[in-house]
Amino acid sequence: MRTGRSVCFGLVPGVVEVDGLMKVFRVPEREAGLRASLRGLVNRTWREVRAVDGISFTIDPGEVVGFLGPNGAGKTTTLKMLSGLLYPTAGEVRVLGHVPSKRERDYLRRMTLVMGNRNQLQWDLPALDSFELNRAIYRLPREDFARTRDELIELLDIGDLVRKPVRNLSLGERMKVEIVGSLLHLPQVLFLDEPTIGLDVTMQKRIRSFVAEYNQRYDATVLLTSHYMADVEALCRRVIVVHHGRILFDGDLVALTDRFAAHKTIEAVLADGERITLQVPKAETSRATAQLLAENEVHDLTVEDPPIEDVIEQVFISS
C-alpha cells in the first residue's frame, strides 16, 4: 500500500533522508497485585516495543510535508530522532547532510523542533528576555538578531505580548511566542509536532498562515504532525501516513483522496429552495449527478470529496 520516494544516499540528496529507520524501546512488564510487584523487583521481565519500524522517505528542499497517524503511530518518536533527541536503534538518517544523533553545532543552528505541548521559554520572564538568551546560545550577531526578531514579531502580530511574563499569556499567545523563540536563528528545517494543539480556530489559522509565510520567505523545509486536518489541507501538498511505526502511504494529498475516498457527497439546491444531499460511491458519481439534473430543476450543484480525516481512517482500515 505504500507509495512515494525511495532513499538513495549519495545521489541527489534531499534535505531529510531516512532509510530503514527503527526505534525499539525496552519496557518492563508488570503484573497486577502486590505479590507480582514484589516479585518483579527481583526478577524483572522486559518486552520490546517497536515505536518506529523501518521507515524510509526523502524530503526535498522547501517541501511542507504532513506526517500523519493516530496516537502511538511513531510520529513524535521519528521527529525526536530527526532532531537528535533520540538515537535510532537501526537505520540511517541525514538532515542537511548531518547525522542528527551527533548533535553537531552546525546542525543544531540549522534546524528547530517545535512541540505544541512543551515549553522552551522561561515561565516567569517576558518572552523578550528569553529571546535574548537564545541570541546568546546561537551566537547571533546582535544586528541580525534584532532584525529577525522584529520581523517574526510583526509576522505573528505579538508586539504587545513579548513584554509580558510567559505565565500571564493564554495558550494561543504562548504558542505564538514559543514559535518566534524557535525561529530566531532562521532554521532551514522545521520539525513541527502539533503546533496548533489546543488552540481556537482563529489562532490555528494564524499559526498556519505564519508557517506558510515562513516557508515561502526562507524556502524552509517543514515536517508537520497535526490532528487538525485543516492544518494539513492548508499547508501540505504531500503527506506521509504512518501506523504502528510503519508507512502506509507517502504521496500527494490529492492522490490520497483519489485512492482511498470511497464516496463523494453531492449537494444540490433546487429552484424552489429545497436542498438535497446524496452520498454515493465514487464510481457512481457521474451517473447520480446526471440523474439528479435530469429529474430536478437544479439551481446550484456541488460535488465534494469526504473530509480528509475520513480518508485517512480508510487508509487504516485498508491496511
Secondary structure, DSSP 8 states (H G I E B T S, - for coil): ---S----TTSS--SEEEEEEEEEEEEEE--SSHHHHHHHHHS-EEEEEEEEEEEEEEE-TT-EEEEE--TTSSHHHHHHHHHTSS--SEEEEEETTB-GGG--HHHHTTEEEEETT---S-TTSBHHHHHHHHHHHHT--HHHHHHHHHHHHHHHT-TTTTTSBGGGS-HHHHHHHHHHHHHTT--SEEEEESTTTT--HHHHHHHHHHHHHHHHHHT-EEEEE-S-HHHHHHH-SEEEEEETTEEEEEEEHHHHHHHH--EEEEEEEETTS-EEEEEEEGGGHHHHHHHHHHHS-EEEEEEE---HHHHHHHHHHH-
